[in-house]
């Protein structure tokens, strides 16, 4: 190639690069977001989901998109995450949506409700059923976009300062219990208390409350409840699976390039799976330690379970009659749950029940 032709080719290449550079830069802008969580940093399972999310977003964008996570209380209290995201105080948050039933009880259906979906069923409903579609239709009214961001699996029934044997033992009980379950238990005489995670232990220790539920053995051990309330009940019928969510200010979500939206969606999905895996891996050893420390493990008696189911059905009927959004989401979730348990009864439950009975022989 002659020198003059080589110079022409080089110049053309420089011109193409100059034209392409702005487009590339525009598709990968520098973005800085703050994420406020409903959890203390000591809960490395659910707060850990925030850290996992931020790490993957940063690495996938060569650090051009940075998300800084803040624990409950560092920007806003743990129960004000939705307000902070909705109002643009922060770009995003991580929370349990049943904290916001005071705004609308429909929020609880996307998190956990009595006798609802288990963890795997929730993921199926969100990802392959109507769950996320219904959630984001509803959330748009609050200027929020939602992504699934963790699941605890089935939770425990909580810590009690005294043994619970009958439905009458629930009357007058001051019980720290989150979300829609508190309204259900009110029908049985319980006095529900909504208290953020970091404030539960002192309330239980001082006797301000008689009982408290949080998540399960791994997290509960960290919070020290076994030291002041020796009776540990199961199952947490109000949280057969508890879905947590990343909440994103709708305007901030809409501003992101499509590539960044895809990265955020993928990072949230990984954090979702990782959180459940951590609970499943860590709860067994924690339960053994708690029993070794003197914890009295108790199943809820069948009459209590039946009374709670009846109360839950009444609450759902009353709320559905007064709230069209609640009815629409509840109908979808319950229809999905009933089909799921048809399958569970055939395969999952049958397999698990056999393995539980025979695990000492394998």
Residue frames as qw, qx, qy, qz and C-alpha x, y, z in Angstrom:
[[0.000, 0.888, 0.460, 0.000, 0.00, 0.00, 0.00],
 [0.389, 0.512, -0.036, 0.765, 1.30, 3.45, -0.96],
 [0.259, -0.152, -0.496, 0.814, 1.99, 5.96, 1.78],
 [0.267, -0.084, -0.086, -0.956, -0.78, 8.31, 0.57],
 [0.640, -0.253, -0.580, -0.437, -3.39, 5.49, 0.63],
 [0.544, -0.211, -0.696, 0.418, -2.24, 4.39, 4.08],
 [0.051, -0.053, -0.313, 0.947, -2.75, 7.92, 5.40],
 [0.473, -0.165, -0.313, -0.807, -6.26, 7.99, 3.92],
 [0.677, -0.262, -0.681, -0.097, -7.18, 4.69, 5.60],
 [0.408, -0.159, -0.584, 0.683, -5.74, 5.89, 8.92],
 [0.142, -0.046, 0.094, -0.984, -7.66, 9.13, 8.74],
 [0.597, -0.231, -0.485, -0.596, -10.87, 7.29, 7.97],
 [0.622, -0.240, -0.713, 0.216, -10.32, 5.01, 10.97],
 [0.197, -0.099, -0.430, 0.876, -9.79, 7.99, 13.28],
 [0.348, -0.124, -0.166, -0.914, -12.97, 9.58, 11.97],
 [0.665, -0.269, -0.629, -0.300, -14.99, 6.41, 12.63],
 [0.509, -0.207, -0.650, 0.525, -13.57, 6.20, 16.16],
 [0.008, 0.002, -0.216, 0.976, -14.42, 9.81, 16.81],
 [0.523, -0.200, -0.331, -0.759, -18.00, 9.22, 15.71],
 [0.703, -0.232, -0.669, -0.074, -18.37, 5.98, 17.71],
 [0.346, 0.058, -0.625, 0.697, -16.88, 7.23, 20.98],
 [0.311, -0.164, 0.225, -0.909, -19.74, 9.53, 22.05],
 [0.765, -0.141, -0.369, -0.508, -22.31, 6.77, 21.43],
 [0.697, -0.043, -0.667, 0.258, -20.34, 4.29, 23.55],
 [0.156, 0.107, -0.502, 0.844, -19.81, 6.82, 26.32],
 [0.482, -0.193, -0.016, -0.854, -23.50, 7.66, 26.32],
 [0.811, -0.150, -0.475, -0.307, -24.50, 4.01, 26.74],
 [0.745, -0.241, -0.490, 0.383, -22.23, 3.56, 29.78],
 [0.057, -0.810, 0.083, -0.578, -22.63, 6.75, 31.82],
 [0.254, 0.137, -0.700, 0.653, -21.22, 7.36, 35.28],
 [0.565, -0.547, -0.349, -0.510, -24.04, 6.67, 37.75],
 [0.175, 0.163, -0.735, 0.635, -23.98, 6.96, 41.53],
 [0.596, -0.484, -0.399, -0.501, -26.91, 5.66, 43.56],
 [0.157, -0.312, 0.721, -0.599, -27.62, 5.27, 47.26],
 [0.620, -0.236, -0.696, -0.274, -29.49, 2.21, 48.56],
 [0.308, -0.387, 0.534, -0.685, -31.14, 2.36, 52.00],
 [0.473, -0.074, -0.874, -0.086, -32.05, -0.93, 53.67],
 [0.644, -0.563, -0.110, -0.507, -34.50, -1.96, 56.38],
 [0.933, -0.228, -0.240, 0.144, -31.83, -4.07, 58.11],
 [0.380, -0.837, 0.375, 0.121, -28.82, -3.65, 60.38],
 [0.433, 0.643, -0.623, -0.105, -25.46, -4.71, 58.93],
 [0.358, -0.354, 0.828, -0.246, -25.23, -7.53, 61.47],
 [0.789, 0.276, 0.485, -0.256, -27.82, -9.46, 59.46],
 [0.117, -0.499, 0.652, 0.559, -25.39, -10.62, 56.81],
 [0.384, 0.309, 0.852, 0.174, -28.06, -12.65, 55.04],
 [0.270, 0.812, 0.515, 0.050, -30.58, -9.99, 54.09],
 [0.045, -0.920, 0.163, 0.353, -28.29, -6.95, 54.37],
 [0.480, -0.316, 0.677, 0.459, -25.79, -9.09, 52.49],
 [0.517, 0.565, 0.611, 0.198, -28.20, -9.10, 49.54],
 [0.130, 0.978, 0.050, -0.154, -27.65, -5.33, 49.26],
 [0.310, -0.703, 0.536, 0.349, -23.88, -5.79, 49.21],
 [0.578, 0.088, 0.750, 0.310, -24.10, -8.59, 46.66],
 [0.418, 0.800, 0.428, 0.041, -26.31, -6.47, 44.41],
 [0.001, 0.961, -0.166, -0.221, -23.98, -3.46, 44.58],
 [0.474, -0.470, 0.653, 0.359, -20.89, -5.59, 43.90],
 [0.568, 0.279, 0.714, 0.301, -22.32, -7.19, 40.77],
 [0.313, 0.911, 0.266, -0.022, -23.64, -3.93, 39.34],
 [0.171, -0.879, 0.342, 0.285, -20.23, -2.32, 39.84],
 [0.494, -0.317, 0.727, 0.357, -18.23, -5.18, 38.35],
 [0.556, 0.475, 0.656, 0.185, -20.54, -5.60, 35.35],
 [0.279, 0.937, 0.189, 0.091, -20.14, -1.92, 34.44],
 [0.653, 0.274, -0.185, 0.682, -16.39, -1.58, 35.10],
 [0.342, -0.424, -0.447, 0.709, -17.30, 0.52, 38.16],
 [0.006, 0.245, 0.274, 0.930, -19.18, 3.09, 36.10],
 [0.566, -0.517, -0.312, -0.562, -22.42, 2.32, 37.95],
 [0.259, 0.145, -0.747, 0.594, -21.82, 2.49, 41.70],
 [0.589, -0.587, -0.354, -0.427, -24.45, 1.66, 44.33],
 [0.141, 0.321, -0.673, 0.651, -23.60, 2.48, 47.96],
 [0.574, -0.459, -0.656, -0.172, -25.60, 0.52, 50.54],
 [0.121, -0.414, 0.430, -0.793, -26.69, 2.00, 53.87],
 [0.258, -0.244, -0.908, 0.222, -28.07, 0.10, 56.85],
 [0.291, -0.761, -0.536, -0.220, -31.30, 0.99, 58.63],
 [0.437, -0.824, -0.203, 0.298, -30.99, 4.31, 60.42],
 [0.542, -0.208, 0.225, 0.782, -27.98, 5.59, 58.49],
 [0.004, 0.187, 0.368, 0.911, -30.18, 7.62, 56.13],
 [0.580, -0.303, -0.092, -0.751, -33.74, 6.82, 57.21],
 [0.556, -0.230, 0.695, -0.394, -35.25, 4.40, 59.76],
 [0.173, -0.082, 0.951, 0.244, -35.76, 0.83, 58.57],
 [0.285, 0.528, 0.788, -0.136, -39.53, 1.19, 58.24],
 [0.239, 0.816, 0.110, -0.515, -39.32, 4.30, 56.04],
 [0.415, -0.193, 0.666, 0.589, -37.53, 2.80, 53.05],
 [0.328, 0.581, 0.686, 0.289, -40.54, 3.01, 50.74],
 [0.001, -0.952, -0.224, 0.208, -41.06, 6.69, 51.58],
 [0.338, -0.671, 0.373, 0.545, -37.39, 7.48, 50.93],
 [0.382, 0.045, 0.738, 0.554, -37.43, 5.82, 47.51],
 [0.212, 0.728, 0.643, 0.113, -40.83, 7.15, 46.54],
 [0.058, -0.963, -0.135, 0.225, -39.86, 10.73, 47.39],
 [0.637, 0.675, -0.142, 0.343, -36.44, 10.55, 45.75],
 [0.458, -0.828, 0.319, -0.042, -34.47, 10.91, 49.01],
 [0.414, -0.395, 0.771, 0.278, -32.52, 7.89, 47.72],
 [0.420, 0.324, -0.593, -0.606, -32.54, 6.18, 44.36],
 [0.724, -0.051, -0.638, -0.256, -33.35, 2.73, 45.71],
 [0.473, -0.476, 0.544, -0.505, -33.97, 0.61, 48.78],
 [0.467, 0.047, -0.881, -0.056, -34.26, -2.96, 50.05],
 [0.397, -0.181, 0.462, -0.772, -37.18, -3.89, 52.25],
 [0.045, 0.274, 0.960, -0.033, -40.03, -6.23, 53.17],
 [0.151, -0.297, -0.363, -0.870, -43.16, -4.80, 51.60],
 [0.462, -0.586, -0.659, -0.098, -45.51, -5.90, 54.37],
 [0.340, -0.286, -0.358, 0.821, -44.04, -3.09, 56.45],
 [0.066, 0.060, -0.163, -0.983, -46.21, -0.73, 54.40],
 [0.092, -0.476, -0.861, -0.156, -49.69, -2.13, 54.98],
 [0.056, -0.622, -0.401, 0.670, -50.56, 1.21, 56.60],
 [0.128, 0.371, -0.361, -0.846, -50.39, 2.69, 53.11],
 [0.760, 0.182, -0.273, -0.561, -52.22, -0.21, 51.46],
 [0.754, -0.280, 0.573, -0.158, -52.57, -3.85, 52.61],
 [0.863, 0.498, -0.041, -0.071, -51.94, -4.99, 49.03],
 [0.184, 0.768, -0.600, 0.126, -48.21, -4.50, 49.65],
 [0.577, -0.400, 0.673, -0.233, -48.23, -7.47, 52.04],
 [0.915, 0.269, 0.244, -0.176, -49.29, -9.90, 49.32],
 [0.641, 0.687, -0.320, 0.122, -45.99, -9.37, 47.51],
 [0.010, -0.633, 0.680, -0.372, -43.98, -10.16, 50.64],
 [0.243, -0.051, -0.954, 0.171, -45.67, -12.68, 52.93],
 [0.568, -0.282, 0.025, -0.773, -49.19, -13.27, 54.17],
 [0.550, -0.193, 0.729, -0.359, -50.67, -15.94, 56.42],
 [0.708, 0.190, 0.678, -0.046, -50.96, -19.31, 54.69],
 [0.464, 0.778, -0.179, -0.384, -49.56, -17.92, 51.45],
 [0.825, 0.486, -0.284, 0.053, -46.90, -19.18, 49.07],
 [0.795, -0.457, 0.159, 0.366, -43.67, -20.84, 50.16],
 [0.215, -0.705, 0.340, 0.583, -40.33, -19.48, 48.94],
 [0.302, -0.052, 0.778, 0.549, -40.01, -21.51, 45.75],
 [0.222, 0.658, 0.712, 0.104, -43.64, -20.91, 44.87],
 [0.020, -0.885, -0.115, 0.451, -43.14, -17.17, 45.31],
 [0.208, -0.482, 0.555, 0.645, -40.24, -17.16, 42.87],
 [0.268, 0.266, 0.845, 0.379, -42.34, -19.13, 40.40],
 [0.118, 0.818, 0.549, -0.125, -45.22, -16.67, 40.75],
 [0.099, -0.828, 0.106, 0.542, -42.98, -13.63, 40.40],
 [0.179, -0.464, 0.639, 0.587, -40.81, -14.82, 37.53],
 [0.003, -0.040, -0.876, -0.481, -43.13, -17.06, 35.51],
 [0.005, -0.640, -0.765, 0.072, -46.58, -16.18, 36.81],
 [0.062, 0.838, 0.319, 0.438, -48.28, -12.81, 37.27],
 [0.583, -0.614, -0.313, 0.430, -46.44, -11.76, 40.42],
 [0.396, -0.278, 0.092, 0.870, -43.95, -9.15, 39.20],
 [0.034, 0.403, 0.519, 0.753, -46.34, -7.83, 36.57],
 [0.379, -0.755, -0.506, -0.174, -49.04, -7.25, 39.18],
 [0.559, -0.559, -0.216, 0.573, -46.55, -5.83, 41.64],
 [0.327, -0.117, 0.204, 0.915, -45.16, -3.24, 39.24],
 [0.112, -0.581, -0.544, -0.595, -48.62, -2.26, 38.05],
 [0.490, -0.771, -0.404, 0.049, -49.49, -1.57, 41.69],
 [0.596, -0.435, -0.060, 0.672, -46.12, -0.02, 42.63],
 [0.324, 0.361, 0.317, 0.815, -46.25, 2.46, 39.75],
 [0.258, -0.835, -0.382, -0.301, -48.92, 4.33, 41.69],
 [0.588, -0.773, -0.012, 0.238, -46.23, 5.01, 44.30],
 [0.300, 0.892, -0.338, -0.006, -43.51, 6.01, 41.80],
 [0.463, -0.530, 0.710, -0.004, -41.59, 2.79, 42.49],
 [0.763, 0.354, -0.487, -0.235, -40.23, -0.05, 40.34],
 [0.702, -0.469, 0.483, -0.231, -39.68, -3.40, 42.08],
 [0.629, 0.383, -0.673, -0.068, -37.38, -6.38, 41.62],
 [0.907, -0.393, -0.135, -0.062, -37.32, -9.54, 43.73],
 [0.259, 0.736, -0.503, 0.371, -34.27, -9.39, 45.99],
 [0.061, 0.295, -0.855, 0.422, -34.16, -12.32, 48.40],
 [0.758, -0.324, -0.306, -0.475, -36.30, -14.90, 50.16],
 [0.307, -0.528, 0.675, -0.414, -35.93, -16.26, 53.68],
 [0.417, -0.065, -0.899, -0.115, -37.85, -19.46, 53.00],
 [0.590, -0.604, -0.487, -0.225, -40.29, -20.66, 55.66],
 [0.019, 0.575, -0.441, 0.689, -39.81, -18.75, 58.88],
 [0.310, -0.170, -0.840, 0.412, -40.14, -19.71, 62.53],
 [0.296, -0.722, -0.562, -0.275, -43.12, -18.83, 64.70],
 [0.051, -0.782, 0.165, -0.598, -41.11, -16.72, 67.11],
 [0.396, 0.099, -0.696, 0.591, -39.80, -16.46, 70.66],
 [0.525, -0.652, -0.310, -0.450, -42.13, -16.47, 73.66],
 [0.073, -0.523, 0.601, -0.600, -41.41, -15.67, 77.28],
 [0.564, -0.101, 0.684, -0.452, -43.94, -18.31, 78.32],
 [0.186, 0.070, 0.941, 0.275, -45.24, -21.55, 76.84],
 [0.509, 0.189, -0.098, -0.834, -48.28, -21.33, 74.54],
 [0.200, 0.019, 0.979, -0.025, -50.65, -24.30, 74.66],
 [0.240, 0.608, 0.754, -0.065, -54.14, -23.06, 73.80],
 [0.191, 0.637, 0.368, 0.650, -55.82, -20.34, 71.76],
 [0.390, -0.883, -0.254, -0.067, -56.73, -18.61, 75.05],
 [0.680, -0.430, 0.036, 0.592, -53.01, -18.23, 75.83],
 [0.418, 0.337, 0.307, 0.786, -52.82, -15.75, 72.95],
 [0.137, -0.869, -0.400, -0.257, -55.27, -13.30, 74.48],
 [0.321, -0.944, 0.042, 0.059, -53.59, -10.08, 75.58],
 [0.805, -0.171, 0.234, 0.518, -50.19, -11.26, 74.34],
 [0.138, 0.916, -0.178, -0.332, -48.02, -8.31, 73.23],
 [0.827, 0.074, 0.460, 0.315, -46.35, -9.81, 70.17],
 [0.045, 0.670, -0.396, -0.627, -43.80, -8.13, 67.89],
 [0.592, 0.252, 0.732, 0.226, -45.03, -9.36, 64.55],
 [0.009, -0.347, 0.335, 0.876, -44.68, -7.66, 61.18],
 [0.176, 0.022, -0.688, -0.704, -47.14, -7.17, 58.41],
 [0.589, -0.192, -0.376, -0.689, -50.54, -8.65, 57.80],
 [0.561, -0.149, -0.799, 0.155, -50.16, -11.45, 60.35],
 [0.068, -0.045, -0.528, 0.845, -50.60, -8.95, 63.17],
 [0.499, -0.020, -0.077, -0.863, -54.08, -8.07, 61.91],
 [0.696, -0.072, -0.667, -0.256, -54.94, -11.78, 61.70],
 [0.468, -0.095, -0.745, 0.466, -53.75, -12.44, 65.26],
 [0.191, -0.129, 0.256, -0.939, -55.75, -9.47, 66.56],
 [0.684, -0.181, -0.380, -0.595, -58.86, -11.55, 65.92],
 [0.782, -0.188, -0.581, 0.125, -57.52, -14.01, 68.50],
 [0.529, -0.834, -0.157, 0.031, -56.79, -11.34, 71.10],
 [0.719, -0.080, 0.015, 0.690, -53.09, -10.71, 70.35],
 [0.005, -0.959, -0.042, 0.281, -51.80, -7.14, 70.63],
 [0.806, 0.338, 0.129, 0.468, -49.43, -6.82, 67.64],
 [0.267, -0.852, 0.141, 0.428, -46.40, -4.55, 67.81],
 [0.734, 0.615, 0.029, 0.287, -44.46, -3.35, 64.74],
 [0.431, -0.823, 0.290, 0.232, -40.84, -2.90, 65.83],
 [0.551, 0.712, -0.434, -0.035, -37.75, -2.71, 63.60],
 [0.901, 0.067, -0.400, 0.156, -35.25, -5.56, 63.89],
 [0.436, 0.350, -0.480, 0.677, -32.62, -3.72, 65.89],
 [0.305, -0.403, 0.295, -0.811, -35.14, -2.68, 68.57],
 [0.796, -0.236, -0.441, -0.340, -36.71, -6.07, 69.28],
 [0.645, -0.007, -0.649, 0.404, -34.22, -7.46, 71.83],
 [0.066, 0.124, -0.468, 0.872, -34.43, -4.59, 74.35],
 [0.582, -0.198, -0.086, -0.784, -38.24, -4.62, 74.14],
 [0.836, -0.115, -0.519, -0.138, -38.29, -8.36, 74.78],
 [0.507, 0.094, -0.614, 0.597, -35.72, -8.11, 77.56],
 [0.108, -0.145, 0.349, -0.920, -37.61, -5.36, 79.41],
 [0.126, 0.384, 0.883, -0.237, -40.93, -7.15, 79.07],
 [0.282, 0.369, -0.049, -0.885, -42.41, -4.39, 76.93],
 [0.718, 0.200, -0.422, -0.516, -43.44, -7.24, 74.65],
 [0.792, -0.265, 0.484, -0.259, -44.20, -10.88, 75.52],
 [0.796, 0.125, 0.541, 0.240, -43.08, -12.47, 72.27],
 [0.187, 0.763, -0.313, -0.534, -41.30, -11.64, 69.03],
 [0.856, 0.268, 0.394, 0.202, -40.79, -13.17, 65.62],
 [0.025, -0.729, 0.389, 0.563, -38.04, -12.28, 63.19],
 [0.559, 0.471, -0.549, -0.404, -36.86, -14.81, 60.61],
 [0.960, -0.024, -0.274, -0.052, -35.29, -18.11, 61.63],
 [0.847, -0.438, -0.065, 0.294, -32.44, -19.70, 63.61],
 [0.663, 0.189, 0.018, 0.724, -29.47, -18.03, 61.91],
 [0.040, 0.600, 0.053, 0.797, -30.71, -14.45, 62.15],
 [0.620, -0.692, -0.193, -0.313, -32.53, -14.97, 65.45],
 [0.837, -0.286, -0.180, 0.430, -29.38, -16.30, 67.10],
 [0.438, 0.319, -0.026, 0.840, -27.49, -13.18, 66.04],
 [0.237, -0.617, -0.094, -0.744, -30.14, -10.99, 67.63],
 [0.138, 0.217, -0.763, 0.593, -29.95, -12.96, 70.89],
 [0.607, -0.335, -0.151, -0.705, -33.66, -13.58, 71.50],
 [0.789, -0.142, -0.598, 0.017, -33.00, -16.98, 73.10],
 [0.339, 0.136, -0.571, 0.735, -31.40, -15.23, 76.07],
 [0.221, -0.002, 0.363, -0.905, -34.65, -13.59, 77.16],
 [0.762, 0.129, 0.060, -0.632, -37.44, -15.76, 75.68],
 [0.325, -0.354, 0.875, 0.057, -36.82, -19.53, 75.95],
 [0.627, 0.330, 0.693, -0.135, -39.77, -20.93, 73.95],
 [0.073, 0.404, -0.549, -0.728, -39.21, -21.13, 70.18],
 [0.653, 0.359, 0.571, -0.343, -42.32, -22.00, 68.17],
 [0.051, 0.255, -0.701, -0.664, -42.79, -23.24, 64.60],
 [0.512, 0.246, 0.339, 0.750, -43.90, -22.92, 61.88],
 [0.044, 0.394, 0.077, -0.915, -44.27, -19.25, 61.03],
 [0.389, 0.496, 0.771, 0.096, -47.59, -19.84, 59.28],
 [0.195, 0.907, 0.179, -0.329, -47.73, -16.16, 58.38],
 [0.174, 0.811, -0.471, -0.299, -44.45, -16.42, 56.44],
 [0.933, 0.082, 0.345, 0.055, -44.23, -19.71, 54.57],
 [0.650, 0.204, 0.217, 0.699, -41.82, -17.78, 52.36],
 [0.092, -0.880, -0.181, 0.429, -40.89, -14.13, 52.73],
 [0.612, 0.510, 0.253, 0.548, -39.97, -12.27, 49.56],
 [0.283, -0.689, -0.028, 0.666, -37.78, -9.19, 49.90],
 [0.541, 0.723, 0.346, 0.255, -37.54, -6.57, 47.19],
 [0.367, -0.157, 0.118, 0.909, -35.28, -3.94, 45.71],
 [0.191, 0.855, 0.457, -0.155, -37.31, -0.76, 45.26],
 [0.435, 0.007, 0.274, 0.858, -36.17, 1.75, 42.66],
 [0.187, 0.604, 0.182, -0.753, -37.47, 5.25, 42.17],
 [0.672, 0.531, 0.516, 0.039, -39.46, 5.01, 38.94],
 [0.319, 0.937, -0.099, -0.100, -37.94, 8.14, 37.37],
 [0.246, -0.697, 0.655, 0.159, -34.41, 6.93, 38.17],
 [0.667, 0.056, 0.736, 0.102, -35.18, 3.52, 36.67],
 [0.592, 0.734, 0.333, -0.020, -36.54, 5.10, 33.50],
 [0.091, 0.929, -0.312, -0.176, -33.36, 7.20, 33.13],
 [0.561, -0.429, 0.671, 0.224, -31.07, 4.16, 33.00],
 [0.387, 0.429, -0.652, -0.491, -29.82, 2.87, 29.65],
 [0.917, -0.008, -0.174, -0.360, -31.35, -0.48, 28.71],
 [0.680, 0.291, -0.615, 0.274, -28.00, -2.18, 29.29],
 [0.014, -0.313, 0.619, -0.720, -27.88, -0.88, 32.86],
 [0.726, -0.153, 0.135, -0.657, -31.49, -1.95, 33.46],
 [0.896, 0.132, -0.409, -0.111, -30.52, -5.45, 32.33],
 [0.440, 0.318, -0.663, 0.515, -27.51, -5.50, 34.67],
 [0.336, -0.282, 0.450, -0.778, -29.60, -4.30, 37.62],
 [0.862, -0.045, -0.085, -0.498, -32.21, -6.98, 36.89],
 [0.814, 0.206, -0.528, 0.123, -29.56, -9.71, 36.71],
 [0.200, 0.349, -0.634, 0.660, -27.80, -8.53, 39.89],
 [0.567, -0.240, 0.297, -0.730, -31.10, -8.53, 41.80],
 [0.918, 0.040, -0.259, -0.299, -31.89, -12.05, 40.57],
 [0.633, 0.261, -0.634, 0.359, -28.52, -13.35, 41.77],
 [0.098, -0.313, 0.550, -0.768, -28.97, -11.66, 45.17],
 [0.762, -0.153, 0.004, -0.629, -32.41, -13.25, 45.36],
 [0.907, 0.075, -0.413, -0.034, -31.07, -16.79, 44.88],
 [0.443, 0.345, -0.608, 0.562, -28.03, -16.23, 47.11],
 [0.352, -0.390, 0.384, -0.759, -30.09, -15.02, 50.08],
 [0.903, -0.135, -0.039, -0.405, -32.23, -18.17, 50.09],
 [0.819, 0.243, -0.474, 0.214, -29.15, -20.37, 49.71],
 [0.149, 0.441, -0.570, 0.677, -27.53, -18.69, 52.70],
 [0.616, -0.312, 0.298, -0.659, -30.55, -19.29, 54.91],
 [0.958, 0.032, -0.184, -0.217, -30.89, -22.91, 53.82],
 [0.697, 0.337, -0.513, 0.372, -27.19, -23.53, 54.47],
 [0.146, 0.390, -0.524, 0.743, -26.91, -21.71, 57.81],
 [0.624, -0.412, 0.029, -0.663, -30.18, -22.39, 59.62],
 [0.896, -0.157, -0.413, -0.046, -29.54, -26.07, 60.53],
 [0.590, 0.104, -0.496, 0.628, -26.33, -25.45, 62.48],
 [0.128, -0.362, 0.229, -0.894, -27.84, -22.38, 64.17],
 [0.756, -0.356, -0.199, -0.512, -30.87, -24.39, 65.29],
 [0.838, -0.091, -0.477, 0.250, -28.58, -27.02, 66.82],
 [0.333, 0.223, -0.409, 0.820, -26.69, -24.31, 68.70],
 [0.395, -0.398, 0.043, -0.827, -29.90, -22.75, 70.01],
 [0.866, -0.304, -0.311, -0.247, -31.19, -26.06, 71.31],
 [0.729, 0.043, -0.463, 0.502, -27.81, -26.71, 72.89],
 [0.104, 0.296, -0.300, 0.901, -28.11, -23.34, 74.67],
 [0.070, 0.235, 0.777, -0.580, -31.37, -24.40, 76.31],
 [0.407, 0.099, -0.216, -0.882, -34.01, -23.27, 73.82],
 [0.465, 0.211, 0.810, -0.287, -37.34, -25.13, 74.11],
 [0.162, 0.098, -0.639, -0.746, -38.50, -25.98, 70.57],
 [0.388, 0.335, 0.719, -0.470, -42.29, -26.19, 70.25],
 [0.042, 0.298, 0.704, 0.643, -44.76, -26.76, 67.40],
 [0.401, -0.068, 0.111, -0.907, -47.87, -24.60, 67.43],
 [0.381, 0.168, 0.867, -0.272, -50.69, -26.88, 68.62],
 [0.124, 0.306, 0.785, 0.524, -53.15, -27.89, 65.89],
 [0.028, -0.791, -0.598, 0.124, -56.11, -25.95, 67.44],
 [0.164, -0.725, 0.055, 0.666, -54.03, -22.75, 67.28],
 [0.189, -0.135, 0.663, 0.711, -53.13, -23.40, 63.62],
 [0.065, 0.522, 0.805, 0.276, -56.80, -24.02, 62.76],
 [0.096, -0.834, -0.404, 0.364, -57.96, -20.89, 64.60],
 [0.193, -0.574, 0.277, 0.746, -55.34, -18.80, 62.81],
 [0.170, 0.128, 0.769, 0.602, -56.37, -20.17, 59.41],
 [0.007, 0.719, 0.694, 0.031, -59.99, -19.28, 60.12],
 [0.159, -0.815, -0.140, 0.540, -59.00, -15.76, 61.21],
 [0.247, -0.327, 0.516, 0.752, -56.83, -15.34, 58.11],
 [0.145, 0.391, 0.793, 0.443, -59.67, -16.34, 55.78],
 [0.061, -0.836, -0.512, 0.191, -61.94, -13.79, 57.48],
 [0.219, -0.692, 0.133, 0.675, -59.35, -11.02, 57.09],
 [0.233, -0.070, 0.678, 0.694, -58.84, -11.83, 53.41],
 [0.081, 0.600, 0.757, 0.246, -62.59, -11.80, 52.74],
 [0.135, -0.862, -0.325, 0.365, -63.11, -8.50, 54.57],
 [0.244, -0.587, 0.302, 0.711, -60.16, -6.80, 52.87],
 [0.248, 0.128, 0.756, 0.592, -61.01, -8.09, 49.40],
 [0.072, 0.741, 0.666, 0.043, -64.52, -6.70, 49.73],
 [0.124, -0.923, -0.146, 0.333, -63.12, -3.22, 50.44],
 [0.152, -0.729, 0.472, 0.472, -59.98, -3.14, 48.26],
 [0.841, 0.504, 0.023, -0.194, -60.06, -4.09, 44.57],
 [0.346, 0.708, -0.612, 0.071, -56.25, -4.14, 44.25],
 [0.374, -0.379, 0.791, -0.301, -55.97, -6.53, 47.18],
 [0.818, 0.201, 0.432, -0.321, -58.62, -8.85, 45.74],
 [0.706, 0.651, -0.240, -0.144, -56.99, -8.91, 42.30],
 [0.210, 0.623, -0.734, 0.171, -53.56, -9.85, 43.66],
 [0.506, -0.241, 0.730, -0.390, -54.90, -12.26, 46.28],
 [0.868, 0.313, 0.205, -0.327, -56.99, -14.14, 43.71],
 [0.622, 0.641, -0.449, -0.008, -53.92, -14.55, 41.49],
 [0.011, -0.547, 0.777, -0.312, -51.71, -15.70, 44.35],
 [0.636, -0.117, 0.631, -0.427, -54.20, -18.17, 45.82],
 [0.876, 0.410, 0.011, -0.253, -55.01, -19.76, 42.46],
 [0.479, 0.639, -0.589, 0.124, -51.29, -20.15, 41.82],
 [0.270, -0.442, 0.752, -0.407, -50.75, -21.60, 45.33],
 [0.817, 0.041, 0.415, -0.399, -53.48, -24.20, 44.91],
 [0.836, 0.504, -0.203, -0.075, -52.03, -25.44, 41.62],
 [0.219, 0.657, -0.670, 0.267, -48.53, -25.47, 43.11],
 [0.466, -0.333, 0.708, -0.413, -49.63, -27.66, 46.02],
 [0.925, 0.254, 0.078, -0.272, -51.20, -30.11, 43.60],
 [0.672, 0.568, -0.444, 0.169, -47.69, -30.59, 42.23],
 [0.102, -0.586, 0.663, -0.455, -46.03, -30.48, 45.66],
 [0.786, -0.180, 0.414, -0.423, -48.35, -33.23, 46.91],
 [0.937, 0.335, -0.074, -0.070, -47.34, -35.48, 44.02],
 [0.762, 0.422, -0.289, 0.397, -43.58, -34.94, 43.99],
 [0.157, 0.622, -0.424, 0.639, -41.91, -32.47, 46.34],
 [0.581, -0.491, 0.345, -0.549, -43.77, -33.28, 49.56],
 [0.991, -0.035, -0.043, -0.123, -43.74, -37.04, 48.94],
 [0.722, 0.408, -0.366, 0.422, -40.00, -37.04, 48.33],
 [0.002, -0.592, 0.441, -0.674, -39.19, -34.77, 51.28],
 [0.757, -0.407, 0.195, -0.472, -41.44, -36.71, 53.67],
 [0.983, 0.057, -0.157, 0.078, -39.74, -39.99, 52.74],
 [0.556, 0.481, -0.387, 0.557, -36.25, -38.51, 53.09],
 [0.296, -0.605, 0.358, -0.646, -37.06, -37.02, 56.49],
 [0.899, -0.293, 0.109, -0.305, -38.31, -40.38, 57.76],
 [0.977, 0.074, 0.002, 0.199, -35.31, -42.29, 56.46],
 [0.264, 0.881, -0.321, 0.225, -32.44, -39.81, 56.78],
 [0.529, -0.636, 0.551, -0.116, -30.80, -41.82, 59.56],
 [0.868, 0.037, 0.488, 0.088, -30.46, -44.75, 57.13],
 [0.678, 0.693, 0.099, 0.224, -28.82, -42.86, 54.25]]
